[in-house]
């Protein structure tokens, strides 16, 4: 046998190749440096596959025992950090399979019967993402508990609500915190739904057409706690919808974190001075000793670009792929892994930051005293006096213009001054011009009145299991 023939025979798939793979190609195509994190799912899938093969008479009981014992040993070695991954074996599947064959001989070479790396990686990837969905759901619950705790603590305290970053109407601090609770609750729902949709086993689809061997896909799916099996082998081999959907969910989470981070950066500035971020979550300047920088929110805001980039990479990856599997799909895992790591760490540290966050309530209350923040309430007051809203809007606009010239707020005007703009304005107008009156008038479902916000806090605590 020539050296070339010996080189070609080293690959588990190398039977038809006369020459060995070039070293540069092995380096370029290897994925073991990142897909090794799928090892426990690869081993679990292989053990379940072996049980099924034995049940179908393709493996003997002794072969099944040898495979199961060998895979368990390999798993323990990987966990202990003593297993040697080899880049020339390309990926996690080949590294584990080759190690198994080296340990137990021909029985190990039977394990791949009835499957392909195409359905094997789809299985591993789905199992990995199922677990990550659960982990991210737990992190979402954790950060939502922080929002609800802040809402409970600051019930009844007011702040300006903004549109266009201009003071618009007064709201409760608690109401603002519950807005983020709703965002992350939607994120949680998306993760639950995503996990449900991906929980069908692709194993047994083989390369693309299924297998002629008498396998039992449903048995493997049951062992691995799937809800069932995928319906079309061609779709299964090339499908990455589940990875894209998961990463889209991660992107939404990170964007919500980024919006929150932007507000924390603004609110912690001297211009706003609405919040105090604990020193534990800030850093200083290398040159300006007075600085306290909100680096954690800034970094989370910056990391949103990574997650958006991961989603974009996946979308571009699959947009022109023909059915079924193409090697391009090897590039699907790194963006997903990066999205998982980024979102998980961002959620965890933001929840910790929120648990140490305090609001400067007097400063926030002061900020509601300027900016004509109860102007809409005056318009609503006129509507209740049977003035058409568009006419009321104009009346209040003229009153605001008058205040700008005079250098005062609406509530500083006398009844005589206010009644110049509409004869229906009476003494009772001053109730609606107060911040407290404005807030507590918002009694429709979802509004910022104390009544509604108390109800919303209680409902959120119930959902999160907070006693």
Secondary structure, DSSP 8 states (H G I E B T S, - for coil): --HHHHHHTTSTTGGG-SS---HHHHHHH--HHHHGGGHHHHHHHHHHHHHHHHHTTSS-HHHHHHHHHHHHHHHHHHHHT-----GGG-SHHHHHHHHHHHHHTHHHHTTTTT--HHHHHHHHHHHHHHHHHHHHHHHHHHHHHHHHHHHHHTTT-EEEEEETTEEEEEEEHHHHHHHHHHHHHHHHHHHHHHHHHH-SB-TT-TTTT--SS---HHHHHHHTT-S-B-S-HHHHHH--HHHHHHHHHHHHHHHHHHHHHHHHHHHTSTTT--EE--GGG-B--SS-TT--B-HHHHHHHHHHHHHHHHHHHHHHHHTT--SS--GGGGGHHHHHHHHHHHHHHHHHHHHHHHHT-EE-HHHHHHHTTSS-TTHHHHHHHHHHTT--HHHHHHHHHHHHHHHHHHT--GGGS-HHHHHTT-TT--TTHHHHHSHHHHHHT--STT--SHHHHHHHHHHHHHHHT--
